[in-house]
Amino acid sequence: MKEKILVVDDEKDILELIDYNLTKNGYRVKTATTGEDALELVKENDYDLIILDLMLPGVDGFDITKIIKADKQKAGIPIVMVTAKADEADKVAGLEIGADHYVTKPFSPRELLAIVKATLRRRPPKEEEEKPIIERGDLKIHVGRHEVTIKGKHVDLTHLEFRILLTLAKKPGWVMTRYQIVDSTRGEGVSVTDRSIDVHIVSLRKKLGEENEYIETVRGVGYKFKESF
């Protein structure tokens, strides 16, 4: 059975266009025209992905995303933002609060469908979070032991470098902003700011040697771990 998708947009024509194309491709679709209705649907149902317009009456897309990402049971739902706001600052803001992709209107149904497929494909299975060892080529991340090895040899990482690497490796293909990486280290007894993340990434890459190619820079946004090798 195809994935269940919630589409939220106050423009009827766009809502119907997205609904039609997703349904045509076998997805199960539910729609909402207000932020309040969307939040109620998310509360009562399980969705595999949410396509969300930013400019909504009442509760807007930014607030909806923040509310969903603050809910431990719903935080893992991927969110694709669809909006007429094309400024880079808006895109970065959306990604920083937890959106997985950002599509600017006008868009083609074919483009949106490709993004939906890619986003769903990148969604890590729940068991990925619980794996005791994450393996990528010769690189092994021993989660419980807080240890990294390459070809069986120990890599001497600081606690913070390990946390950064683990944060990226748990979601291969996902773009993580510097603020999201900072959030992943909170409560770990370390002090880090978004500006210092780049410095730690440089050090981490140096220590990983040839395996540093797995950490990719996404210009103007942050970093991601390669999805395939």
C-alpha positions in Angstrom: 0.0 0.0 0.0 1.3 3.5 -1.0 2.3 6.0 1.6 -0.3 8.4 3.3 0.3 12.1 2.5 -1.3 15.2 4.1 -1.5 18.2 1.7 -2.1 21.6 3.3 -2.8 24.7 1.2 -5.4 27.4 1.2 -5.4 27.8 -2.6 -8.1 25.4 -3.9 -6.6 25.1 -7.4 -3.1 24.1 -6.1 -4.6 21.8 -3.5 -6.6 20.0 -6.1 -3.7 19.8 -8.5 -1.4 18.2 -5.9 -4.2 15.9 -4.7 -4.9 14.7 -8.3 -1.3 14.0 -9.2 -0.5 12.2 -5.9 -3.6 10.1 -6.1 -2.9 9.3 -9.7 0.4 7.9 -8.6 -1.1 5.7 -6.0 -0.6 7.7 -2.8 -3.3 8.0 -0.2 -4.1 11.7 0.2 -5.8 13.8 2.8 -6.2 17.6 2.4 -6.6 20.6 4.7 -6.9 24.4 4.0 -6.1 25.8 7.4 -3.3 25.3 9.9 -5.8 24.4 12.6 -7.3 21.6 10.5 -3.9 20.3 9.6 -2.8 20.1 13.2 -6.0 18.3 14.1 -5.4 15.7 11.3 -1.8 15.2 12.3 -2.9 14.6 15.9 -5.5 12.0 14.9 -3.7 10.2 12.1 -0.3 8.9 11.1 1.2 10.4 7.9 4.3 9.4 5.9 4.8 12.9 4.6 3.3 16.4 4.8 3.2 18.9 1.9 2.8 22.2 3.6 2.1 25.7 2.3 3.8 28.5 4.4 1.3 31.3 3.9 -1.8 29.9 5.6 -4.6 31.8 7.4 -4.3 31.5 11.2 -1.5 29.1 12.1 1.1 29.4 9.3 3.4 26.8 7.9 6.4 27.8 10.1 4.3 27.4 13.3 2.8 24.1 12.1 6.3 22.7 11.4 7.6 23.8 14.9 4.6 22.2 16.6 5.0 18.9 14.7 8.8 18.8 15.3 8.3 19.4 19.0 6.0 16.3 19.3 8.2 13.3 19.8 5.6 11.0 18.3 5.2 13.1 15.1 8.6 14.7 14.8 9.8 12.1 12.3 7.2 12.9 9.6 9.1 14.5 6.6 7.8 17.9 5.6 8.0 19.5 2.1 7.3 23.2 2.2 5.5 24.7 -0.8 5.4 28.5 -1.0 5.6 31.6 -3.2 8.3 33.0 -0.9 11.6 32.5 -2.9 14.0 34.3 -0.6 17.0 32.3 0.5 16.4 33.5 4.1 13.0 31.9 4.0 14.3 28.6 2.6 17.0 28.4 5.3 14.5 29.3 8.0 12.2 26.5 6.9 15.0 24.0 6.8 16.3 25.1 10.2 13.0 24.4 12.0 12.8 20.9 10.5 11.5 21.0 6.9 13.1 18.4 4.7 12.6 20.2 1.4 11.5 23.6 0.0 9.6 24.0 -3.2 8.9 27.4 -4.7 5.7 28.3 -6.6 5.0 28.0 -9.4 6.2 24.4 -9.7 5.4 21.5 -12.0 3.5 18.5 -10.7 6.3 16.3 -12.1 8.9 18.2 -10.1 6.9 17.9 -6.9 6.3 14.2 -7.4 10.0 13.6 -7.8 10.7 15.5 -4.6 8.0 13.5 -2.8 9.5 10.2 -4.0 13.0 11.3 -3.0 12.0 12.5 0.4 10.1 9.3 1.2 13.0 7.2 0.0 15.4 9.1 2.3 13.2 8.6 5.4 15.2 6.4 7.6 13.4 3.3 9.0 12.8 3.4 12.8 15.2 0.6 13.4 18.0 2.7 11.9 17.9 4.9 15.0 18.5 1.9 17.2 21.3 0.2 15.3 24.3 -0.5 17.6 26.6 0.0 14.6 26.2 2.2 11.5 28.3 1.1 8.6 29.2 3.1 5.6 32.0 1.5 3.5 35.0 1.0 5.7 33.6 3.4 8.2 31.9 2.0 11.3 30.2 4.1 14.0 29.7 2.1 17.2 26.8 4.0 18.7 26.7 2.5 22.2 30.5 2.5 22.6 30.8 6.1 21.2 33.6 4.8 19.0 34.5 5.1 15.3 36.7 2.8 13.3 38.0 2.8 9.8 39.1 -0.6 8.4 39.2 -1.8 12.0 41.4 0.9 13.3 40.3 3.3 16.0 39.7 7.0 15.0 40.4 9.4 17.9 37.4 11.8 17.8 36.3 14.3 20.5 32.9 13.7 22.1 31.5 16.6 20.0 33.0 15.3 16.7 31.4 11.9 17.4 28.0 13.5 18.1 28.2 15.6 14.9 29.2 12.5 12.8 26.4 10.4 14.4 23.8 13.1 13.8 24.6 13.2 10.1 25.0 9.4 9.7 21.7 8.6 11.2 19.9 10.4 8.4 21.9 9.8 5.2 20.8 12.1 2.4 19.2 14.6 4.7 20.5 18.1 4.8 21.2 19.2 8.4 21.6 22.9 9.1 24.2 24.2 11.5 21.5 25.0 14.0 20.1 21.4 13.8 23.6 20.0 14.4 24.0 22.4 17.4 20.6 21.1 18.8 21.8 17.5 18.5 24.7 18.3 21.0 22.6 20.0 23.6 22.6 18.3 27.0 25.8 16.5 26.2 28.0 18.6 28.5 29.6 20.5 25.6 29.4 24.1 24.5 29.1 24.8 20.8 27.6 27.5 18.5 26.5 27.4 14.9 29.5 29.4 13.9 31.9 26.9 15.4 30.3 23.9 13.6 32.4 24.5 10.5 35.6 24.3 12.5 34.6 21.0 14.0 33.6 19.6 10.6 37.0 20.5 9.2 38.7 18.7 12.1 36.3 15.7 11.7 37.0 15.4 8.0 40.8 15.5 8.6 40.5 12.7 11.1 38.4 10.6 8.8 40.9 10.8 6.0 39.6 9.2 2.8 36.3 8.5 4.4 35.7 12.2 4.8 34.0 12.2 1.4 30.9 10.9 3.1 30.3 14.4 4.7 29.1 16.8 2.0 28.7 20.5 2.3 25.4 22.0 1.1 26.3 25.6 0.3 24.3 28.2 2.2 22.5 25.6 4.3 24.7 23.1 6.2 25.9 19.5 5.7 24.7 16.0 4.8 25.9 12.4 4.9 26.1 10.7 1.5 23.1 8.6 0.8 24.9 6.0 -1.3 28.5 5.1 -2.0 
